[in-house]
C-alpha cells in the first residue's frame, strides 16, 4: 500500500485520468473531491460492497 501525505488543496493523481483533492480535514475526518471520467465508477467502500452483494444475489436467481 502506498501511503501519501497531503494538505488541504493538494492533489493525488492516479494514472492520467483520476485526481483526488483533499478538500478538508476535521479531526479524524477527511473530505476528498474525486475527478474521474464518467465511465469510471467511484463509490465509498460500503456502497461498493452493497452493489457487489446485490449483483451476486441477482446472478444466483
N, C-alpha and C positions, 0 to 999 in steps of 0.2 A: 504494500500500500504506500503510495506517495503521500506525504504529509506536507502541506504548504501553509505558510503564514501570510496573511493579507490584512490590510487595514481597510476601514470603510472607504469605498470608492474604487478600490483596486480590483483588477480583473484576474481571472484564471482562464486560460484558453485551453480548449480540448479539441485537438485537430484544427482544421481550417474553418469550421462552421459553428462551433459552440463556444460561448463565453459565459462565465459565471462572474457576476459582480457582487461584492459584499455591499449590501445596502445599509445595514445597521447591525449593531451588536448591543444587546441589552442583557447584562448578566451572562447567563449561560445560553441565551437565545440569539441565534444569528439569522438574519434575513438575507437571502440571495435573490438576485434577479438572474434569470436564465434567458439567453438569446440563442435560439437554435432554429434551423429550418423547420417549416411546418410539418414536413414528413417525419421528423424526429419526435417521438412521444416523450414527454417529460412529466414524471409523476413523483410525488412523495412515496417513500418505500411502502407505507401502509396501504396507499391507494393502489400501487402496482401489484402488491401481493393479493389484494381483494380481486383485482381484474384477473390475475392468473388463476385464482381459485375458481372464479366464475367460469372462465374459459375451460378449465379442466372438467368441471361439473357438466358443462354443455357437451363436451366431447363424449362423455360416458353415456349420455342419453341416446 
